Amino acid sequence: MTVSTIASDPRTTVLPLSDGTLTVSRTDTTTTYRVGGSIDLANAADLRDALRDAPADDVVLDLTAVDFFGTAALTVVAALDMACEDRGSRLTLRVGDAVARVMGAARWEPSAHVVDVRG
């Protein structure tokens, strides 16, 4: 996986996923992961690997730019939800249409704070 750092902010990196992107931004207290494109069986492992290094501070997982969200992706997000709960960090999930549909179909209710931005 190729990693690039955005020149204007050394605390922001972009990780390409097949059929998508993952932008990681860090502040002193929060790490934000912004995912775009399709997340499915083909690239869920890449997302899992990137999220595995999530720090112990607060985490925001912004999935609002995801246009396809497969069940493999839901498994990855559910594991992050459990990991954050276990270590006592706050996880905020920002979801749009694609993610909300799969969460609803699976009847998954995360312990994370969910911000639904569907239009």
Number of C-alpha atoms within 10 A of each C-alpha: 8 7 11 13 14 13 9 7 10 11 14 18 18 18 19 19 21 15 13 19 19 22 19 21 18 16 11 8 10 17 21 20 24 19 24 20 18 22 28 19 13 14 17 23 16 19 22 17 11 14 18 13 8 17 15 15 16 18 24 20 21 20 25 22 19 20 16 18 22 16 16 17 23 19 13 18 19 17 15 21 22 15 16 21 15 9 11 12 17 18 25 19 21 20 21 19 19 18 25 20 14 17 17 10 9 11 9 12 10 17 14 19 13 16 13 15 12 12 5
